[in-house]
Amino acid sequence: MDDIFVGRLMSDDLHTVSPNTLVEDAATELLENDIGSLVVVEDGELAGILTTTDFVEIVSESKPKARTTVSRYMTEDVVTTTAGTPIRDAADVMLEHGIHHLPVVDGDGGAIGMLTTTDLAGYLSHVQTPSPA
């Protein structure tokens, strides 16, 4: 089996900002384009990356603290899977819905775990290709 290289899988539709972009404008860019990261470029060179995860820190450190509850922003129609679902099917669901976190539920709908794109990437990095028969 031929190796699959990064260039075949990568997205080349980059969304960029400068280091001087306001975080509010960066957040708008992320939301309007339904993306999880922005490449920070200065003088044509990669200067950094800003991700949705970084916004957790931004909100946590903001002063004064907002008094908004999570119910205002949470997703209520949650896409889920079960522990017995094949990972390929779960990955397909994640791609279809554009999500990175897939809660795992039991037969009663109780949350028992979480499958993430990081979990899938970790699994792929350790999979051994079988030898030809």
N, CA, C and O atoms as a GROMACS GRO file, in nm:
protein
  532
    1MET      N    1   0.085  -0.118   0.000
    1MET     CA    2   0.000   0.000   0.000
    1MET      C    3   0.089   0.124   0.000
    1MET      O    4   0.185   0.133   0.077
    2ASP      N    5   0.057   0.218  -0.088
    2ASP     CA    6   0.134   0.342  -0.094
    2ASP      C    7   0.102   0.430   0.026
    2ASP      O    8  -0.010   0.429   0.077
    3ASP      N    9   0.202   0.504   0.071
    3ASP     CA   10   0.178   0.599   0.179
    3ASP      C   11   0.088   0.711   0.130
    3ASP      O   12   0.095   0.752   0.014
    4ILE      N   13   0.004   0.760   0.218
    4ILE     CA   14  -0.077   0.877   0.188
    4ILE      C   15  -0.009   0.994   0.256
    4ILE      O   16   0.014   0.991   0.377
    5PHE      N   17   0.024   1.096   0.179
    5PHE     CA   18   0.098   1.209   0.231
    5PHE      C   19   0.005   1.322   0.275
    5PHE      O   20  -0.110   1.331   0.230
    6VAL      N   21   0.055   1.407   0.361
    6VAL     CA   22  -0.021   1.518   0.418
    6VAL      C   23  -0.084   1.603   0.308
    6VAL      O   24  -0.199   1.646   0.321
    7GLY      N   25  -0.011   1.628   0.201
    7GLY     CA   26  -0.061   1.712   0.093
    7GLY      C   27  -0.191   1.662   0.032
    7GLY      O   28  -0.268   1.742  -0.022
    8ARG      N   29  -0.215   1.534   0.041
    8ARG     CA   30  -0.338   1.477  -0.015
    8ARG      C   31  -0.459   1.504   0.075
    8ARG      O   32  -0.572   1.516   0.026
    9LEU      N   33  -0.438   1.513   0.205
    9LEU     CA   34  -0.547   1.528   0.300
    9LEU      C   35  -0.568   1.670   0.349
    9LEU      O   36  -0.677   1.705   0.396
   10MET      N   37  -0.465   1.753   0.339
   10MET     CA   38  -0.473   1.887   0.398
   10MET      C   39  -0.572   1.976   0.324
   10MET      O   40  -0.602   1.955   0.206
   11SER      N   41  -0.620   2.075   0.396
   11SER     CA   42  -0.701   2.179   0.336
   11SER      C   43  -0.609   2.295   0.303
   11SER      O   44  -0.525   2.333   0.384
   12ASP      N   45  -0.623   2.350   0.184
   12ASP     CA   46  -0.539   2.465   0.150
   12ASP      C   47  -0.620   2.594   0.148
   12ASP      O   48  -0.572   2.697   0.099
   13ASP      N   49  -0.742   2.589   0.200
   13ASP     CA   50  -0.828   2.706   0.211
   13ASP      C   51  -0.801   2.771   0.346
   13ASP      O   52  -0.882   2.759   0.438
   14LEU      N   53  -0.688   2.840   0.357
   14LEU     CA   54  -0.647   2.898   0.485
   14LEU      C   55  -0.720   3.029   0.513
   14LEU      O   56  -0.742   3.111   0.424
   15HIS      N   57  -0.757   3.045   0.638
   15HIS     CA   58  -0.811   3.172   0.686
   15HIS      C   59  -0.704   3.233   0.774
   15HIS      O   60  -0.660   3.172   0.872
   16THR      N   61  -0.662   3.353   0.738
   16THR     CA   62  -0.550   3.415   0.807
   16THR      C   63  -0.592   3.548   0.871
   16THR      O   64  -0.686   3.614   0.828
   17VAL      N   65  -0.518   3.582   0.975
   17VAL     CA   66  -0.531   3.711   1.042
   17VAL      C   67  -0.390   3.760   1.073
   17VAL      O   68  -0.294   3.684   1.066
   18SER      N   69  -0.381   3.887   1.108
   18SER     CA   70  -0.252   3.942   1.150
   18SER      C   71  -0.245   3.936   1.303
   18SER      O   72  -0.347   3.919   1.368
   19PRO      N   73  -0.126   3.951   1.360
   19PRO     CA   74  -0.114   3.952   1.506
   19PRO      C   75  -0.191   4.067   1.571
   19PRO      O   76  -0.222   4.060   1.690
   20ASN      N   77  -0.223   4.171   1.495
   20ASN     CA   78  -0.293   4.288   1.549
   20ASN      C   79  -0.445   4.278   1.538
   20ASN      O   80  -0.516   4.371   1.576
   21THR      N   81  -0.496   4.167   1.486
   21THR     CA   82  -0.641   4.148   1.473
   21THR      C   83  -0.703   4.139   1.612
   21THR      O   84  -0.652   4.070   1.699
   22LEU      N   85  -0.813   4.209   1.632
   22LEU     CA   86  -0.883   4.202   1.761
   22LEU      C   87  -0.944   4.063   1.778
   22LEU      O   88  -0.990   4.003   1.682
   23VAL      N   89  -0.944   4.012   1.902
   23VAL     CA   90  -0.998   3.878   1.927
   23VAL      C   91  -1.146   3.870   1.890
   23VAL      O   92  -1.193   3.765   1.846
   24GLU      N   93  -1.219   3.978   1.907
   24GLU     CA   94  -1.360   3.979   1.868
   24GLU      C   95  -1.374   3.956   1.718
   24GLU      O   96  -1.462   3.881   1.675
   25ASP      N   97  -1.289   4.019   1.638
   25ASP     CA   98  -1.292   4.001   1.493
   25ASP      C   99  -1.248   3.860   1.455
   25ASP      O  100  -1.302   3.801   1.361
   26ALA      N  101  -1.150   3.806   1.527
   26ALA     CA  102  -1.106   3.669   1.501
   26ALA      C  103  -1.218   3.570   1.532
   26ALA      O  104  -1.239   3.475   1.457
   27ALA      N  105  -1.289   3.593   1.642
   27ALA     CA  106  -1.401   3.505   1.678
   27ALA      C  107  -1.509   3.509   1.570
   27ALA      O  108  -1.565   3.406   1.535
   28THR      N  109  -1.538   3.627   1.519
   28THR     CA  110  -1.636   3.641   1.412
   28THR      C  111  -1.592   3.564   1.288
   28THR      O  112  -1.672   3.498   1.224
   29GLU      N  113  -1.465   3.573   1.255
   29GLU     CA  114  -1.409   3.501   1.139
   29GLU      C  115  -1.426   3.349   1.157
   29GLU      O  116  -1.464   3.279   1.063
   30LEU      N  117  -1.398   3.301   1.276
   30LEU     CA  118  -1.414   3.158   1.304
   30LEU      C  119  -1.560   3.115   1.288
   30LEU      O  120  -1.589   3.014   1.223
   31LEU      N  121  -1.650   3.190   1.346
   31LEU     CA  122  -1.791   3.155   1.342
   31LEU      C  123  -1.850   3.167   1.202
   31LEU      O  124  -1.922   3.078   1.157
   32GLU      N  125  -1.820   3.275   1.133
   32GLU     CA  126  -1.877   3.296   0.999
   32GLU      C  127  -1.829   3.193   0.898
   32GLU      O  128  -1.900   3.161   0.803
   33ASN      N  129  -1.709   3.141   0.920
   33ASN     CA  130  -1.653   3.044   0.825
   33ASN      C  131  -1.661   2.900   0.876
   33ASN      O  132  -1.615   2.808   0.809
   34ASP      N  133  -1.721   2.882   0.994
   34ASP     CA  134  -1.737   2.749   1.054
   34ASP      C  135  -1.605   2.672   1.055
   34ASP      O  136  -1.596   2.559   1.009
   35ILE      N  137  -1.503   2.739   1.110
   35ILE     CA  138  -1.369   2.680   1.118
   35ILE      C  139  -1.322   2.680   1.262
   35ILE      O  140  -1.378   2.749   1.346
   36GLY      N  141  -1.218   2.602   1.291
   36GLY     CA  142  -1.168   2.588   1.427
   36GLY      C  143  -1.036   2.657   1.454
   36GLY      O  144  -0.988   2.657   1.567
   37SER      N  145  -0.977   2.716   1.349
   37SER     CA  146  -0.849   2.782   1.372
   37SER      C  147  -0.824   2.889   1.266
   37SER      O  148  -0.877   2.884   1.155
   38LEU      N  149  -0.741   2.984   1.305
   38LEU     CA  150  -0.694   3.088   1.214
   38LEU      C  151  -0.542   3.086   1.214
   38LEU      O  152  -0.479   3.073   1.320
   39VAL      N  153  -0.483   3.098   1.097
   39VAL     CA  154  -0.338   3.107   1.086
   39VAL      C  155  -0.301   3.254   1.100
   39VAL      O  156  -0.355   3.340   1.030
   40VAL      N  157  -0.208   3.282   1.190
   40VAL     CA  158  -0.164   3.419   1.213
   40VAL      C  159  -0.039   3.441   1.128
   40VAL      O  160   0.061   3.372   1.142
   41VAL      N  161  -0.048   3.540   1.039
   41VAL     CA  162   0.059   3.567   0.944
   41VAL      C  163   0.106   3.711   0.960
   41VAL      O  164   0.026   3.804   0.970
   42GLU      N  165   0.238   3.727   0.960
   42GLU     CA  166   0.297   3.860   0.966
   42GLU      C  167   0.407   3.867   0.861
   42GLU      O  168   0.497   3.784   0.859
   43ASP      N  169   0.399   3.966   0.775
   43ASP     CA  170   0.496   3.984   0.666
   43ASP      C  171   0.509   3.857   0.582
   43ASP      O  172   0.620   3.821   0.541
   44GLY      N  173   0.396   3.789   0.557
   44GLY     CA  174   0.396   3.670   0.474
   44GLY      C  175   0.449   3.544   0.541
   44GLY      O  176   0.456   3.439   0.478
   45GLU      N  177   0.487   3.553   0.667
   45GLU     CA  178   0.542   3.440   0.740
   45GLU      C  179   0.445   3.392   0.847
   45GLU      O  180   0.371   3.472   0.904
   46LEU      N  181   0.446   3.263   0.875
   46LEU     CA  182   0.366   3.206   0.982
   46LEU      C  183   0.416   3.263   1.115
   46LEU      O  184   0.533   3.248   1.150
   47ALA      N  185   0.324   3.328   1.188
   47ALA     CA  186   0.360   3.385   1.318
   47ALA      C  187   0.296   3.308   1.432
   47ALA      O  188   0.344   3.312   1.545
   48GLY      N  189   0.187   3.237   1.403
   48GLY     CA  190   0.119   3.163   1.508
   48GLY      C  191  -0.012   3.104   1.459
   48GLY      O  192  -0.042   3.108   1.339
   49ILE      N  193  -0.089   3.050   1.552
   49ILE     CA  194  -0.220   2.994   1.523
   49ILE      C  195  -0.311   3.029   1.640
   49ILE      O  196  -0.269   3.027   1.756
   50LEU      N  197  -0.436   3.060   1.609
   50LEU     CA  198  -0.536   3.089   1.710
   50LEU      C  199  -0.650   2.990   1.688
   50LEU      O  200  -0.706   2.984   1.579
   51THR      N  201  -0.684   2.914   1.792
   51THR     CA  202  -0.786   2.810   1.779
   51THR      C  203  -0.906   2.838   1.869
   51THR      O  204  -0.900   2.924   1.957
   52THR      N  205  -1.012   2.765   1.845
   52THR     CA  206  -1.128   2.780   1.931
   52THR      C  207  -1.093   2.746   2.075
   52THR      O  208  -1.152   2.801   2.167
   53THR      N  209  -0.999   2.657   2.095
   53THR     CA  210  -0.954   2.623   2.230
   53THR      C  211  -0.892   2.745   2.299
   53THR      O  212  -0.908   2.763   2.420
   54ASP      N  213  -0.823   2.827   2.223
   54ASP     CA  214  -0.765   2.949   2.280
   54ASP      C  215  -0.872   3.041   2.337
   54ASP      O  216  -0.847   3.116   2.431
   55PHE      N  217  -0.992   3.035   2.278
   55PHE     CA  218  -1.098   3.122   2.327
   55PHE      C  219  -1.149   3.081   2.464
   55PHE      O  220  -1.206   3.163   2.536
   56VAL      N  221  -1.129   2.956   2.501
   56VAL     CA  222  -1.163   2.915   2.638
   56VAL      C  223  -1.076   2.995   2.735
   56VAL      O  224  -1.126   3.045   2.836
   57GLU      N  225  -0.950   3.006   2.706
   57GLU     CA  226  -0.859   3.083   2.791
   57GLU      C  227  -0.895   3.232   2.788
   57GLU      O  228  -0.892   3.299   2.891
   58ILE      N  229  -0.930   3.283   2.671
   58ILE     CA  230  -0.967   3.423   2.659
   58ILE      C  231  -1.088   3.454   2.748
   58ILE      O  232  -1.088   3.553   2.820
   59VAL      N  233  -1.190   3.370   2.742
   59VAL     CA  234  -1.310   3.391   2.823
   59VAL      C  235  -1.278   3.375   2.971
   59VAL      O  236  -1.324   3.453   3.054
   60SER      N  237  -1.197   3.273   3.004
   60SER     CA  238  -1.164   3.247   3.144
   60SER      C  239  -1.089   3.364   3.208
   60SER      O  240  -1.109   3.395   3.325
   61GLU      N  241  -1.003   3.427   3.130
   61GLU     CA  242  -0.921   3.535   3.184
   61GLU      C  243  -0.982   3.673   3.168
   61GLU      O  244  -0.924   3.772   3.212
   62SER      N  245  -1.099   3.683   3.105
   62SER     CA  246  -1.159   3.814   3.080
   62SER      C  247  -1.199   3.883   3.210
   62SER      O  248  -1.241   3.817   3.306
   63LYS      N  249  -1.187   4.012   3.212
   63LYS     CA  250  -1.226   4.095   3.326
   63LYS      C  251  -1.310   4.210   3.271
   63LYS      O  252  -1.266   4.271   3.173
   64PRO      N  253  -1.425   4.242   3.324
   64PRO     CA  254  -1.494   4.170   3.430
   64PRO      C  255  -1.554   4.040   3.378
   64PRO      O  256  -1.572   4.021   3.257
   65LYS      N  257  -1.584   3.951   3.470
   65LYS     CA  258  -1.640   3.821   3.434
   65LYS      C  259  -1.784   3.837   3.385
   65LYS      O  260  -1.863   3.911   3.443
   66ALA      N  261  -1.815   3.767   3.277
   66ALA     CA  262  -1.953   3.764   3.228
   66ALA      C  263  -2.035   3.674   3.320
   66ALA      O  264  -1.981   3.580   3.378
   67ARG      N  265  -2.161   3.702   3.333
   67ARG     CA  266  -2.249   3.622   3.419
   67ARG      C  267  -2.348   3.544   3.333
   67ARG      O  268  -2.466   3.534   3.365
   68THR      N  269  -2.298   3.489   3.222
   68THR     CA  270  -2.382   3.416   3.128
   68THR      C  271  -2.372   3.267   3.155
   68THR      O  272  -2.262   3.214   3.175
   69THR      N  273  -2.486   3.198   3.157
   69THR     CA  274  -2.485   3.053   3.180
   69THR      C  275  -2.462   2.979   3.049
   69THR      O  276  -2.485   3.033   2.941
   70VAL      N  277  -2.416   2.856   3.059
   70VAL     CA  278  -2.386   2.776   2.940
   70VAL      C  279  -2.511   2.745   2.859
   70VAL      O  280  -2.501   2.719   2.739
   71SER      N  281  -2.628   2.748   2.922
   71SER     CA  282  -2.752   2.716   2.850
   71SER      C  283  -2.775   2.811   2.733
   71SER      O  284  -2.844   2.776   2.637
   72ARG      N  285  -2.720   2.930   2.739
   72ARG     CA  286  -2.736   3.027   2.630
   72ARG      C  287  -2.664   2.983   2.503
   72ARG      O  288  -2.708   3.016   2.393
   73TYR      N  289  -2.555   2.910   2.516
   73TYR     CA  290  -2.471   2.876   2.401
   73TYR      C  291  -2.462   2.727   2.370
   73TYR      O  292  -2.415   2.691   2.262
   74MET      N  293  -2.505   2.642   2.460
   74MET     CA  294  -2.486   2.498   2.439
   74MET      C  295  -2.570   2.447   2.321
   74MET      O  296  -2.673   2.504   2.287
   75THR      N  297  -2.523   2.340   2.261
   75THR     CA  298  -2.597   2.271   2.157
   75THR      C  299  -2.692   2.174   2.226
   75THR      O  300  -2.650   2.092   2.308
   76GLU      N  301  -2.820   2.183   2.193
   76GLU     CA  302  -2.917   2.096   2.258
   76GLU      C  303  -2.949   1.972   2.175
   76GLU      O  304  -2.980   1.867   2.232
   77ASP      N  305  -2.943   1.981   2.044
   77ASP     CA  306  -2.970   1.867   1.958
   77ASP      C  307  -2.836   1.796   1.932
   77ASP      O  308  -2.776   1.810   1.826
   78VAL      N  309  -2.791   1.720   2.031
   78VAL     CA  310  -2.657   1.663   2.032
   78VAL      C  311  -2.652   1.534   1.950
   78VAL      O  312  -2.735   1.444   1.968
   79VAL      N  313  -2.555   1.526   1.860
   79VAL     CA  314  -2.530   1.404   1.783
   79VAL      C  315  -2.450   1.312   1.873
   79VAL      O  316  -2.351   1.353   1.932
   80THR      N  317  -2.493   1.184   1.883
   80THR     CA  318  -2.427   1.089   1.973
   80THR      C  319  -2.395   0.959   1.900
   80THR      O  320  -2.434   0.939   1.785
   81THR      N  321  -2.324   0.872   1.970
   81THR     CA  322  -2.296   0.738   1.923
   81THR      C  323  -2.303   0.644   2.043
   81THR      O  324  -2.325   0.687   2.156
   82THR      N  325  -2.285   0.516   2.017
   82THR     CA  326  -2.284   0.417   2.124
   82THR      C  327  -2.146   0.350   2.128
   82THR      O  328  -2.070   0.359   2.032
   83ALA      N  329  -2.117   0.284   2.238
   83ALA     CA  330  -1.987   0.217   2.254
   83ALA      C  331  -1.967   0.105   2.152
   83ALA      O  332  -1.853   0.071   2.121
   84GLY      N  333  -2.074   0.048   2.100
   84GLY     CA  334  -2.064  -0.062   2.005
   84GLY      C  335  -2.058  -0.019   1.859
   84GLY      O  336  -2.058  -0.105   1.771
   85THR      N  337  -2.054   0.109   1.832
   85THR     CA  338  -2.048   0.160   1.695
   85THR      C  339  -1.906   0.146   1.641
   85THR      O  340  -1.811   0.184   1.709
   86PRO      N  341  -1.889   0.091   1.519
   86PRO     CA  342  -1.755   0.085   1.458
   86PRO      C  343  -1.697   0.227   1.442
   86PRO      O  344  -1.770   0.321   1.411
   87ILE      N  345  -1.566   0.241   1.463
   87ILE     CA  346  -1.506   0.374   1.458
   87ILE      C  347  -1.520   0.438   1.321
   87ILE      O  348  -1.531   0.560   1.311
   88ARG      N  349  -1.520   0.359   1.215
   88ARG     CA  350  -1.537   0.416   1.081
   88ARG      C  351  -1.674   0.485   1.072
   88ARG      O  352  -1.685   0.595   1.017
   89ASP      N  353  -1.778   0.420   1.126
   89ASP     CA  354  -1.911   0.480   1.125
   89ASP      C  355  -1.915   0.607   1.210
   89ASP      O  356  -1.976   0.706   1.170
   90ALA      N  357  -1.850   0.602   1.325
   90ALA     CA  358  -1.846   0.720   1.412
   90ALA      C  359  -1.771   0.834   1.343
   90ALA      O  360  -1.814   0.949   1.350
   91ALA      N  361  -1.661   0.803   1.276
   91ALA     CA  362  -1.584   0.904   1.203
   91ALA      C  363  -1.669   0.964   1.091
   91ALA      O  364  -1.666   1.085   1.068
   92ASP      N  365  -1.745   0.880   1.022
   92ASP     CA  366  -1.834   0.928   0.916
   92ASP      C  367  -1.936   1.027   0.972
   92ASP      O  368  -1.963   1.130   0.911
   93VAL      N  369  -1.993   0.994   1.088
   93VAL     CA  370  -2.091   1.083   1.152
   93VAL      C  371  -2.026   1.217   1.187
   93VAL      O  372  -2.085   1.323   1.166
   94MET      N  373  -1.903   1.211   1.239
   94MET     CA  374  -1.833   1.334   1.277
   94MET      C  375  -1.806   1.420   1.154
   94MET      O  376  -1.823   1.542   1.158
   95LEU      N  377  -1.765   1.358   1.046
   95LEU     CA  378  -1.741   1.433   0.922
   95LEU      C  379  -1.871   1.491   0.867
   95LEU      O  380  -1.876   1.607   0.827
   96GLU      N  381  -1.975   1.409   0.865
   96GLU     CA  382  -2.105   1.452   0.811
   96GLU      C  383  -2.159   1.574   0.885
   96GLU      O  384  -2.219   1.662   0.825
   97HIS      N  385  -2.139   1.577   1.017
   97HIS     CA  386  -2.193   1.685   1.098
   97HIS      C  387  -2.091   1.795   1.129
   97HIS      O  388  -2.124   1.895   1.192
   98GLY      N  389  -1.966   1.775   1.084
   98GLY     CA  390  -1.863   1.876   1.109
   98GLY      C  391  -1.833   1.896   1.255
   98GLY      O  392  -1.814   2.009   1.300
   99ILE      N  393  -1.828   1.786   1.330
   99ILE     CA  394  -1.804   1.795   1.475
   99ILE      C  395  -1.673   1.726   1.512
   99ILE      O  396  -1.625   1.638   1.441
  100HIS      N  397  -1.618   1.766   1.624
  100HIS     CA  398  -1.491   1.712   1.673
  100HIS      C  399  -1.507   1.633   1.802
  100HIS      O  400  -1.414   1.568   1.848
  101HIS      N  401  -1.626   1.640   1.861
  101HIS     CA  402  -1.656   1.572   1.987
  101HIS      C  403  -1.787   1.498   1.970
  101HIS      O  404  -1.889   1.557   1.936
  102LEU      N  405  -1.784   1.367   1.995
  102LEU     CA  406  -1.902   1.283   1.977
  102LEU      C  407  -1.931   1.210   2.109
  102LEU      O  408  -1.864   1.112   2.141
  103PRO      N  409  -2.031   1.258   2.184
  103PRO     CA  410  -2.064   1.191   2.310
  103PRO      C  411  -2.109   1.046   2.285
  103PRO      O  412  -2.179   1.017   2.189
  104VAL      N  413  -2.067   0.958   2.375
  104VAL     CA  414  -2.104   0.816   2.369
  104VAL      C  415  -2.210   0.795   2.477
  104VAL      O  416  -2.190   0.829   2.594
  105VAL      N  417  -2.324   0.736   2.436
  105VAL     CA  418  -2.434   0.716   2.529
  105VAL      C  419  -2.467   0.568   2.542
  105VAL      O  420  -2.435   0.487   2.454
  106ASP      N  421  -2.531   0.532   2.654
  106ASP     CA  422  -2.577   0.395   2.673
  106ASP      C  423  -2.719   0.382   2.618
  106ASP      O  424  -2.772   0.477   2.560
  107GLY      N  425  -2.780   0.267   2.636
  107GLY     CA  426  -2.914   0.242   2.584
  107GLY      C  427  -3.022   0.333   2.638
  107GLY      O  428  -3.126   0.349   2.575
  108ASP      N  429  -2.998   0.393   2.754
  108ASP     CA  430  -3.095   0.483   2.814
  108ASP      C  431  -3.068   0.630   2.780
  108ASP      O  432  -3.139   0.719   2.826
  109GLY      N  433  -2.965   0.654   2.698
  109GLY     CA  434  -2.931   0.791   2.663
  109GLY      C  435  -2.840   0.859   2.762
  109GLY      O  436  -2.816   0.979   2.753
  110GLY      N  437  -2.788   0.782   2.860
  110GLY     CA  438  -2.695   0.839   2.958
  110GLY      C  439  -2.555   0.851   2.900
  110GLY      O  440  -2.508   0.760   2.832
  111ALA      N  441  -2.490   0.962   2.928
  111ALA     CA  442  -2.354   0.984   2.878
  111ALA      C  443  -2.256   0.891   2.949
  111ALA      O  444  -2.251   0.888   3.072
  112ILE      N  445  -2.178   0.815   2.870
  112ILE     CA  446  -2.079   0.724   2.929
  112ILE      C  447  -1.938   0.751   2.879
  112ILE      O  448  -1.842   0.692   2.930
  113GLY      N  449  -1.922   0.839   2.780
  113GLY     CA  450  -1.790   0.867   2.729
  113GLY      C  451  -1.794   0.972   2.620
  113GLY      O  452  -1.898   1.030   2.590
  114MET      N  453  -1.676   0.997   2.560
  114MET     CA  454  -1.661   1.096   2.454
  114MET      C  455  -1.559   1.045   2.354
  114MET      O  456  -1.451   1.000   2.393
  115LEU      N  457  -1.590   1.050   2.226
  115LEU     CA  458  -1.496   1.019   2.119
  115LEU      C  459  -1.461   1.150   2.051
  115LEU      O  460  -1.550   1.226   2.012
  116THR      N  461  -1.331   1.176   2.035
  116THR     CA  462  -1.287   1.301   1.973
  116THR      C  463  -1.203   1.273   1.849
  116THR      O  464  -1.157   1.161   1.828
  117THR      N  465  -1.183   1.376   1.770
  117THR     CA  466  -1.096   1.362   1.654
  117THR      C  467  -0.953   1.331   1.700
  117THR      O  468  -0.878   1.266   1.628
  118THR      N  469  -0.916   1.377   1.817
  118THR     CA  470  -0.784   1.345   1.872
  118THR      C  471  -0.774   1.195   1.900
  118THR      O  472  -0.670   1.134   1.875
  119ASP      N  473  -0.881   1.135   1.952
  119ASP     CA  474  -0.884   0.991   1.975
  119ASP      C  475  -0.865   0.916   1.844
  119ASP      O  476  -0.789   0.819   1.838
  120LEU      N  477  -0.934   0.960   1.739
  120LEU     CA  478  -0.924   0.894   1.609
  120LEU      C  479  -0.784   0.910   1.550
  120LEU      O  480  -0.728   0.815   1.494
  121ALA      N  481  -0.727   1.028   1.562
  121ALA     CA  482  -0.591   1.051   1.510
  121ALA      C  483  -0.490   0.965   1.586
  121ALA      O  484  -0.398   0.910   1.526
  122GLY      N  485  -0.507   0.954   1.718
  122GLY     CA  486  -0.418   0.869   1.798
  122GLY      C  487  -0.428   0.724   1.756
  122GLY      O  488  -0.326   0.655   1.748
  123TYR      N  489  -0.548   0.679   1.730
  123TYR     CA  490  -0.567   0.541   1.683
  123TYR      C  491  -0.499   0.521   1.549
  123TYR      O  492  -0.428   0.422   1.530
  124LEU      N  493  -0.520   0.612   1.456
  124LEU     CA  494  -0.459   0.600   1.323
  124LEU      C  495  -0.307   0.601   1.327
  124LEU      O  496  -0.242   0.534   1.247
  125SER      N  497  -0.251   0.676   1.421
  125SER     CA  498  -0.104   0.684   1.428
  125SER      C  499  -0.041   0.555   1.476
  125SER      O  500   0.080   0.536   1.461
  126HIS      N  501  -0.122   0.465   1.534
  126HIS     CA  502  -0.069   0.339   1.585
  126HIS      C  503  -0.116   0.216   1.507
  126HIS      O  504  -0.075   0.104   1.538
  127VAL      N  505  -0.199   0.235   1.408
  127VAL     CA  506  -0.250   0.121   1.329
  127VAL      C  507  -0.138   0.067   1.242
  127VAL      O  508  -0.068   0.143   1.175
  128GLN      N  509  -0.124  -0.063   1.244
  128GLN     CA  510  -0.026  -0.130   1.159
  128GLN      C  511  -0.094  -0.180   1.033
  128GLN      O  512  -0.199  -0.244   1.041
  129THR      N  513  -0.038  -0.153   0.919
  129THR     CA  514  -0.091  -0.204   0.793
  129THR      C  515  -0.055  -0.353   0.786
  129THR      O  516   0.061  -0.389   0.803
  130PRO      N  517  -0.155  -0.440   0.760
  130PRO     CA  518  -0.125  -0.582   0.751
  130PRO      C  519  -0.032  -0.614   0.634
  130PRO      O  520  -0.037  -0.547   0.530
  131SER      N  521   0.050  -0.714   0.650
  131SER     CA  522   0.139  -0.758   0.542
  131SER      C  523   0.057  -0.825   0.434
  131SER      O  524  -0.045  -0.888   0.465
  132PRO      N  525   0.098  -0.814   0.308
  132PRO     CA  526   0.026  -0.883   0.202
  132PRO      C  527   0.029  -1.035   0.226
  132PRO      O  528   0.128  -1.090   0.275
  133ALA      N  529  -0.080  -1.099   0.193
  133ALA     CA  530  -0.089  -1.244   0.214
  133ALA      C  531  -0.002  -1.321   0.116
  133ALA      O  532   0.002  -1.444   0.120
   0.00000   0.00000   0.00000
